[in-house]
Amino acid sequence: MKRKLNNSNHITTKHAFYALLIGTSMIMLWRGIWGLLDFYLFPDNRPVSYMISITIGLIILYSSGSLVKKLT
């Protein structure tokens, strides 16, 4: 019985480690993309840069939602 408890604890620890690793990686990716967009996408006109970023993001979200509906 004790062996099963330790094994499930090990799996939980492993999953927590992977979640932390993946979460950190996603934040670093987001930060890098954000920095590049600030630097290259209309760097002298922030309101236009923000509006284009929002538009691109909405198009990607809408497209991925449509793709998910087609796949299911």
Number of C-alpha atoms within 10 A of each C-alpha: 5 6 8 9 10 11 11 11 12 12 12 12 12 12 12 12 12 12 12 12 11 12 12 12 12 12 11 12 12 12 12 12 12 12 12 12 15 17 12 10 16 14 13 11 10 12 11 13 18 15 11 14 16 12 12 12 12 12 12 12 12 12 12 12 12 11 11 10 9 8 7 5
